[in-house]
Every structure is written in structure tokens, then in C-alpha cells.
């Protein structure tokens, strides 16, 4: 092997490593987007299906007014 082959192999290895890191990063970004999508859909369906995605006010069974009624 001469010096040119060694440099070409090093460049190919560097490119392969770069592509691998890029693919892993892209998979991570897609996974994050999917998780956020699931969270938004879940909040929309279970908390406020027809409006802004906010959790509805929950009332405790111990909440009562002065008259003692709910």
C-alpha cells in the first residue's frame, strides 16, 4: 500500500463515521418528534378535545361552597 491508498481509506472511514452519526441523529430527532406528537394528541383527546390544549380544571370530592353543596 502506498500513501494515497492509506489517505483514501482514512477519508472513507471518516465519511462512513460521519454518515453513521448523521443517521443516528436523524433517528433521534424523528423519535423526539413522534413522542411530542403522541403527547399533544393525548392531551387533546383526554383533556380538551375542541379547544386549546390545556388540562381541564379538576374538582376534588372535598370541594364545596359555604352551603355545603357542590
N, C-alpha and C positions, 0 to 999 in steps of 0.2 A: 504494500500500500504506500502510496506517496502522500504528500501533504494535502493535495487537492481532495483526495477521497476522504481523508480524515475531516477536513473542514466541511465537506458536503454532508457527511454523516452527522456531525455536530449540528449543522443547520437544520437537517431533517429532524433530529431529535428535539431540538428547541421548538421547531414548528409543531411537532406532534404534542409536545407538552403544552404549548400554548393553546392548541385546539382542544385538548382534554380539559384544561382549566376553563375555557370558554363554554364548552358543552355542560360541564358541571354547574357553572354559574347560571346558565340559561335554565337548566332543570330546577335549580333552587328558586329562581325568580318565578317560574311557572307554578311551582308548588306554593309559594307565598301568595301569588295571585289567586290560586284555587282556594286556599284556606280563607283569605279575606272574602272571596265571593260567597263561600259557604256561610261565613259569619253574617254577612249582610243579608243573605236570603233567609237565614234562620231568624234573625231579628225582625225582618219584615213580616214573615209568616206568623210568628208567635206573639209579637208584641204590638205591632201597629200595621196591619196589612194595607191600609188605604191612605197613609199619610207619611209624614216624616218619620224616619226610623228612630224612634225613641221608645224607651221602655215605658209601659203604662204605669200609672200610679197604683201601687198595691195597698190594699187596706187590710189591716190586721183585724182579727176577730175581736180584739180588745179595743178597737177604735169606737168611741161613742161620743155623742154630744151631751150637753148638760141634762137633757131629758132622759138619757139612758137608752135612746133608740139609735139604730144605725142609719 
